Amino acid sequence: MRLLLFIIPVMLIAACNNSSDKKAETKDTAKQEVQVTQPPAGTDTLFYGFGGNPFWAVYVINNNKIFFVSGGELPDVEVPYVASTTTDSNTTNYSSISGKDTINLTIVKKDCTTMMSKEIHPYQVTLKVNKGKYTGCGIMGVKGSVSDL
C-alpha cells in the first residue's frame, strides 16, 4: 500500500512534466514559421511580401520565378517570372500561370504595419494564389544568386 501511495504522485508529476515539454515544442514550431517571412540571403529577389494567419511569403525573383511559401500549412507554388505592369504610379502588378497554379500579386506603395512586430514597411501586398487570397506587407528584396531558393 505504501508503494502504491509513492508511485501515484510520481506518475502524476511525470505526466505534468511531459505536457509542459509539448507546450515548449509547440512554441518553438511557431517561432520557426515566423522565420519564413525573411528574404533568402543571396538571391536576386526584387520584392518580397509576407503576412500571417497562416504565415506566408512571396518572392519575386528577377528573370526566374515568383515563389509562394506557406510555412508548411499549404503547398508551395512556383510560377515563371513575368514583367510587372503598373496601373498608376503607386501600384505594381505581377500575374503568372504555370499549369494549374496561378499567382496574382498587387503591390501598393503605402505604409503597412505588421500585426506581430508592429514594424512599418513601405508596401501593402494583396496576393491571390490559386483560390486563396492573402494580405500583408512587403519590402524590396536583396541582390545575389537565385540558387539559394
PyMOL commands that set and color helices and strands:
alter all, ss='L'
color gray80, all
select helices_A, chain A and resi 2-37+146-148
alter helices_A, ss='H'
color red, helices_A
select strands_A, chain A and resi 45-51+56-61+65-69+77-80+85-88+91-98+101-113+120-129+132-140
alter strands_A, ss='S'
color yellow, strands_A
deselect
rebuild
show_as cartoon
